């Protein structure tokens, strides 16, 4: 899957859980939502960094 698509899906999930928490649960689950959002953010950063390193490594190999 393309990196931008994975990152877009993660951001969409983060916004959806925040919207659901506010609209349906009246902000009662703020701690859980913040934990899930933070975990998704860390997953996105990890995924992006591995993809960035892989592309950087492929680019440097093709130049030699």
Secondary structure by P-SEA (a helix, b strand, c coil): ccaaaaaaaaaaaaaaaaaaaaccccccaaaaaaaaaaaaaaaaaaaaaaaaaaaaaaaaaaac
